Amino acid sequence: MDPFELRMQVRAIIEPTVRRLCYDLIAVQWAGDQKGFVLCLFIDGPGGIGADDCAQVSVHVSPLLDEADPIRGRYKLEVSSPGIDRPLERLEDFQRFDGCRSKILLFEGHPRRRYTGVLAGVDGEEVLIVVDGQEHKVDYDAIEKAHLVLDLHEYEQTRHAAPPKESPE
């Protein structure tokens, strides 16, 4: 299965549960190496994320993934905080972190695949990024991977800008 399709399918399966637990599903990443495949979920909350938060989400989403079975074969499930190099996966994240430095990698086939600069919001379905003083528009659907590039001070500021928790229904 295509990694982008897999991310969207996993997000659709687990995001309602993650929200009911009062967390924000930041990103879904799928990776493999000689040790096997890993499905990594990045979550956030207003006060940050600790090991207990990750364990709680893992316990609740694991049965959902087992039942829906979007991934054939064995894999390891990891739940983590987004950390200092916070992934950017949703269009709303590019808007939320307007003014922050980031790296964007496009899918193969584009004349330019890498952008490192300052996010300048969104325009419809395009992400705006300023690189060396020049603004570029990048189609959201063309983005393979993106993440923030922050120093410790900038990271602390983004943690305080986390969206408020939703209350359980």
C-alpha positions, -999 to +999 in steps of 0.1 A: +000+000+000+011+035-007+025+052+024+003+083+020-028+062+016-018+041+046-013+072+068-048+085+058-064+052+064-048+048+098-057+084+107-094+078+098-095+046+120-079+060+151-083+098+151-118+099+167-106+078+196-074+099+200-096+130+202-120+114+227-089+108+249-083+145+247-051+143+225-043+157+191-031+132+164-002+151+149+012+126+124+012+090+114+044+076+100+052+042+085+088+030+083+106-002+079+142-015+082+160-048+088+144-050+122+108-049+108+081-023+102+070+004+126+038+024+127+046+056+147+018+079+160+027+113+171+003+129+197+002+161+215-018+177+243-019+211+260+006+202+288+028+181+266+031+144+264+045+118+288+050+081+288+016+075+305-002+095+277+015+074+250+006+042+268-030+052+271-033+060+234-015+028+225-039+007+246-070+023+230-059+024+194-042-010+192-075-030+192-089-006+165-059-013+143-062-050+149-098-050+139-096-028+108-063-045+098-050-018+075-015-032+076-009-068+064+018-086+083+036-079+116+046-044+127+055-025+159+032+003+171+049+033+187+032+063+202+053+094+208+053+131+214+061+152+183+093+165+198+115+193+187+114+183+150+076+182+151+062+166+119+038+186+098+011+165+082-022+184+081-028+216+062-039+232+094-005+226+109+012+246+082-012+275+090-007+271+128+031+272+126+032+303+103+065+320+109+084+289+120+113+274+102+106+241+085+118+215+059+095+202+032+102+172+010+080+167-020+072+133-037+096+123-065+088+138-099+088+175-090+116+197-104+125+208-068+120+183-040+134+201-010+125+234+007+140+247+039+127+281+050+100+299+070+064+289+067+041+317+055+007+301+060-015+285+034-034+297+003-062+273-004-045+239-009-010+254-012+016+257+015+036+290+015+073+288+024+099+316+022+133+304+011+162+329+009+137+358+008+116+343-020+081+329-014+072+295-029+038+279-032+039+241-027+008+219-035-002+203-002-008+170-020+028+170-033+043+169+002+058+136+011+072+148+045+076+180+064+088+190+099+096+220+119+132+231+124+133+247+158+158+257+184+150+250+221+135+285+227+112+282+196+102+247+207+091+259+241+070+286+224+052+260+202+045+239+232+026+268+248+007+273+215-009+238+216-046+237+209-069+233+240-080+198+250-114+186+239-135+172+267-146+136+266-181+130+253 
